[in-house]
Amino acid sequence: MAREAFVRLQEQIHTCTDCPRLIDWCQEVAATKKKQYRDWTYWGKPVAGFGDPEARLVLLGLAPGAHGANRTGRVFTGDESGKWLYGALYEFGFSSQPIATGADDGLVLTDAYINNIVRCAPPQNKPTTQEIAMCRQHLDAEFALLSHRKVVIALGQLAFKQYLLYMKEAGRDIKGVTFAHGAEYSFGDDLPVLLASFHPSQQNTFTGKLTREMWHAIFARAKELIG
């Protein structure tokens, strides 16, 4: 039943047209393409979450990459951020393989689920406040289905803030909860622990703001919390 519910939700996300600016941008990128991907048929529409419906680890990112998930149709697949994410998931036993190239590459996640606060690739990777708010319905629906989650890793400040808003609306105290790489917060025994991490974007990984050691430390702690 859980998998059927996820399939229905994924179909709803894939056909969502609530944010015209983002839909137009996804389609424009899919039409013009990037030179190195000129032979690809781009996905060019909203991208649903991906992973194990019974996951205890949930990873929350920002939005699909224009030539990553917007091309391949699967979150964090086909770009540099995905190389870091799936590499770490494989290293810590959550992924069947370390490299994600396309939605049909056979990769399977076990005990992990990946989603974004915005499901369409935004221009300059910057969704508006209104677009983030509009997409909350999909995030809320996914969290309602992910009933086994024990740890949530928020990738970047925007994802972190949206998760805090989700907690606040659920009646939890978020006073004093601030973003810092490696920060850890508990909102009660009945809710998952929140871990904060820099996003594995090229801006962070190429400059050394996020190192492999720092990145893997987040997953090691998540593994420890999951038990």
Protein Blocks (a to p, Z undefined) as FASTA:
>chain_A
ZZmmmmmmmmmmmmgckbmmlmmmmmmmmmnopfklmmpccfkiacddedjfkbcbdcdd
fbdcfklmmmnopahihiaklmmmmmmmmmnopafbfbdfbfknopacehiacddfbfbd
cehhiacfklmmmmmmmmmmmmmmmmmbfbdcdedjklmmmmmmmmmmnopafehiacde
hiacdebjkbccddddddfbfklmmnomacfklmmmmmmmmmmmnZZ
